[in-house]
């Protein structure tokens, strides 16, 4: 029994090696150019045929790559199908990093579903040439002595720059002095006439002086001042309108709705005091006076 198992294991190993050798021989590897120096980029192309459902990709870092490193690679692409399977093309850029004739085998990983197996193609050889000549000495040569370069900085450059900076400073000082002299000779501006006083202010001052002693005269002056200011500001005949009409005209003239309501309410209060015998309390009178100042625009 043991001999039979050993024979079966040897047969399986021999069959696997034969299949691996056959697959390796069916992989075509091309490297261009065939000679380079250390670090030069080479174009690696691999062509192989796989059964349907399997896809290849490079597996760098394995022992088969040797001293050749993968620089960049292109996605695997199919080049056709046949009875044997699907033809694949793998392209990559590689670079050698050792001298002499380097034989390397770009290991390929074959993916089939969740299973992955590796295939090593037949090795290819690249001749890596040395950088030095055959009779070149293996030591660093001394640097040549420094030499004078034509077109260097002139010895007069720095003095010329200093003189130019001094001249520019003097010119700025002269311009500043000239500007100061012209400004000092310019006559002082004559103040213009003072702006005309607000026409509504005297009426409000008169209303404020009589608000506690003569409410009728105070509210008459207060209503007249507010109407005059609204007429001036919004261009409407405020003196010829009732309080309700004035509120509607203010809203149509573009006045704020809150301002229109305040003005209408205040003028109704003035009409009630002047024509209907209404006498508001002192606190209400002061509040109406403050509202009138706010509508006119005075603090």
C-alpha positions in Angstrom: 0.0 0.0 0.0 2.8 2.5 0.9 4.6 1.7 -2.3 1.4 2.4 -4.3 0.8 5.7 -2.6 4.4 6.8 -3.2 4.1 5.8 -6.8 0.9 7.8 -7.2 2.4 10.8 -5.5 5.4 10.7 -7.9 3.1 10.3 -10.9 1.1 13.4 -9.8 4.3 15.4 -9.2 5.6 14.4 -12.6 2.3 15.2 -14.3 2.2 18.6 -12.6 5.8 19.4 -13.7 5.0 18.3 -17.2 1.9 20.5 -17.3 3.9 23.5 -15.8 6.7 23.0 -18.4 4.1 22.8 -21.2 2.4 26.0 -20.0 5.8 27.7 -19.6 6.8 26.8 -23.2 3.5 28.2 -24.5 4.2 31.6 -23.0 6.0 34.0 -25.4 8.2 36.6 -23.6 9.7 39.6 -25.5 12.1 42.1 -24.1 13.2 45.3 -26.0 15.9 46.2 -26.2 18.0 43.3 -25.3 20.8 45.4 -23.7 20.7 48.4 -21.4 22.5 50.2 -18.6 21.5 50.0 -14.9 18.2 51.7 -14.4 17.3 52.0 -18.1 13.6 51.3 -19.0 12.9 48.2 -21.1 9.6 47.2 -22.7 8.4 43.7 -21.5 5.6 41.9 -23.5 4.2 38.6 -22.6 1.7 36.6 -24.7 -0.1 33.5 -23.5 -3.3 31.5 -24.1 -5.5 30.5 -21.2 -8.8 28.6 -20.9 -12.0 30.6 -20.7 -12.7 32.0 -17.3 -9.0 32.5 -16.4 -7.1 35.9 -16.5 -3.4 36.6 -16.1 -1.5 39.4 -14.3 2.2 40.0 -13.4 3.3 38.9 -10.0 6.4 41.0 -9.2 8.7 40.5 -6.2 9.0 36.7 -6.7 12.4 35.0 -7.1 12.0 34.7 -10.9 12.3 38.4 -11.4 15.8 38.5 -9.9 17.5 41.9 -10.2 14.8 43.3 -12.6 12.3 45.6 -11.1 8.8 46.4 -12.4 8.5 50.2 -13.1 4.9 50.4 -14.6 2.4 48.1 -16.2 -0.6 48.2 -18.5 -3.9 46.5 -17.8 -4.1 42.9 -19.3 -5.9 42.8 -22.6 -7.3 40.1 -24.8 -5.9 39.7 -28.4 -8.3 37.1 -29.6 -9.9 33.7 -29.0 -9.3 30.3 -30.6 -10.1 26.7 -29.9 -7.2 26.5 -27.4 -8.6 29.4 -25.3 -8.3 33.1 -25.0 -5.1 34.9 -26.1 -3.8 37.5 -23.6 -1.2 40.2 -23.8 0.6 41.6 -20.8 2.8 44.8 -21.2 5.0 46.4 -18.6 8.1 48.6 -18.2 11.0 47.1 -16.3 14.5 48.2 -15.3 17.6 46.1 -14.5 19.7 46.9 -11.4 22.7 44.6 -11.7 25.6 44.3 -14.1 26.2 41.4 -16.5 23.8 39.1 -18.4 20.7 38.9 -16.2 18.3 36.0 -16.8 14.9 36.6 -15.3 11.5 35.0 -15.5 8.5 37.3 -15.1 6.2 35.3 -12.9 2.6 35.5 -13.9 -0.4 34.9 -11.6 -3.4 33.1 -13.2 -6.7 33.9 -11.5 -9.6 31.6 -11.9 -12.5 32.6 -9.7 -11.2 32.5 -6.1 -8.2 30.3 -7.0 -4.7 31.8 -7.9 -1.8 29.9 -9.3 1.6 31.1 -10.6 3.3 30.3 -13.8 7.0 31.0 -14.5 7.8 31.5 -18.2 11.0 30.5 -19.8 13.8 33.0 -18.7 14.9 35.8 -20.9 18.3 37.4 -20.8 19.2 41.1 -20.8 22.8 42.3 -21.1 23.3 45.1 -18.6 26.4 47.1 -19.7 28.7 48.9 -17.3 28.7 52.7 -17.2 32.5 53.0 -17.0 34.9 52.3 -19.8 36.9 49.1 -19.5 40.2 50.9 -18.7 38.6 53.6 -16.5 40.2 54.0 -13.0 37.9 53.1 -10.1 38.4 56.3 -8.2 37.0 59.8 -8.3 38.9 62.3 -10.4 39.6 65.7 -8.7 37.4 68.6 -9.6 38.9 71.2 -12.0 39.9 74.5 -10.4 37.4 77.4 -10.6 37.7 79.7 -13.6 36.5 83.2 -14.3 33.2 83.3 -16.1 32.6 86.1 -18.6 29.7 88.4 -17.8 30.2 88.3 -14.0 29.1 91.2 -11.8 31.0 94.5 -12.6 32.8 96.1 -9.6 31.0 99.3 -10.5 27.5 97.8 -10.1 27.1 98.2 -6.3 28.3 101.8 -6.3 26.0 102.6 -9.2 23.0 101.0 -7.3 23.8 103.0 -4.2 24.1 106.3 -6.2 20.8 105.6 -7.9 19.1 104.9 -4.5 20.5 108.2 -3.1 19.3 110.1 -6.2 15.8 108.6 -5.9 15.7 109.5 -2.2 16.6 113.1 -2.9 14.0 113.3 -5.7 11.3 112.1 -3.3 12.3 114.7 -0.7 12.2 117.5 -3.3 8.8 116.4 -4.5 7.5 116.3 -0.9 8.8 119.8 -0.2 7.2 121.1 -3.4 3.9 119.6 -2.5 4.0 121.0 1.0 4.8 124.5 -0.3 1.9 124.4 -2.7 -0.5 123.2 -0.1 0.6 126.0 2.3 0.1 128.6 -0.4 -3.4 127.4 -1.2 -6.0 129.7 0.3 -8.2 128.3 3.0 -11.6 127.3 1.8 -14.4 129.8 2.6 -17.1 128.0 4.6 -20.4 128.0 2.7 -23.7 129.1 4.1 -25.2 126.9 6.8 -27.8 124.5 5.6 -31.3 125.7 5.9 -33.0 124.5 9.1 -35.6 121.9 8.9 -39.0 123.7 8.3 -40.7 121.3 10.7 -38.4 121.9 13.6 -39.8 125.3 14.7 -43.3 123.8 14.8 -42.1 120.9 17.0 -40.3 123.3 19.3 -43.5 125.4 19.6 -45.5 122.3 20.3 -43.0 121.1 22.9 -43.1 124.4 24.8 -47.0 124.4 24.9 -47.6 120.7 25.3 -48.3 120.9 29.1 -50.1 124.3 29.2 -52.0 124.6 25.9 -52.6 121.2 24.4 -54.8 122.6 21.6 -52.1 124.9 20.3 -49.4 122.3 20.9 -51.3 119.6 18.9 -52.2 122.1 16.2 -48.5 123.0 15.8 -47.5 119.3 16.0 -49.9 118.2 13.3 -48.9 121.1 11.0 -45.2 120.2 11.4 -45.7 116.5 10.7 -47.9 117.2 7.6 -45.4 119.7 6.3 -42.5 117.2 6.7 -44.5 114.4 5.0 -45.4 116.7 2.1 -41.8 117.7 1.6 -40.5 114.2 1.9 -43.0 112.3 -0.3 -44.4 115.1 -2.5 -48.0 114.7 -1.6 -50.5 117.4 -0.5 -50.5 116.3 3.1 -52.2 119.5 4.4 -55.3 118.9 2.3 -55.9 115.3 3.2 -57.5 113.6 6.2 -55.5 111.3 8.4 -57.0 108.2 6.7 -56.4 109.6 3.2 -52.9 110.6 4.1 -52.1 107.1 5.3 -53.3 105.6 2.0 -51.3 108.2 0.0 -48.1 107.5 2.0 -48.3 103.8 1.3 -48.9 104.4 -2.4 -46.0 106.9 -2.5 -43.6 104.2 -1.3 -43.4 105.0 2.4 -42.9 102.3 4.9 -46.2 100.8 6.1 -45.2 101.2 9.7 -44.4 104.9 9.1 -47.7 105.4 7.4 -49.6 103.9 10.3 -47.7 106.0 12.9 -48.3 109.2 10.9 -52.0 108.4 10.4 -52.5 107.6 14.1 -50.7 110.7 15.3 -52.7 113.0 13.0 -55.9 111.4 14.1 -54.8 112.2 17.7 -54.1 115.8 16.7 -57.5 116.2 15.1 -59.2 114.7 18.2 -57.5 117.2 20.5 -58.0 120.3 18.2 -61.6 119.7 17.0 -63.2 117.1 19.4 -62.1 118.5 22.8 -60.0 115.4 23.6 -57.4 116.0 26.3 -54.8 113.3 26.5 -52.9 112.6 29.7 -49.4 114.2 30.2 -47.6 110.9 29.5 -49.6 110.5 26.3 -48.7 114.0 25.2 -45.0 113.4 25.7 -45.3 110.1 23.8 -47.1 111.9 20.9 -44.3 114.6 20.9 -41.6 111.9 20.8 -43.4 110.2 17.9 -43.6 113.4 16.0 -39.8 113.9 16.4 -39.3 110.4 15.2 -41.4 111.0 12.1 -39.7 114.3 11.3 -36.3 112.8 11.8 -35.1 114.7 14.8 -33.7 113.0 17.9 
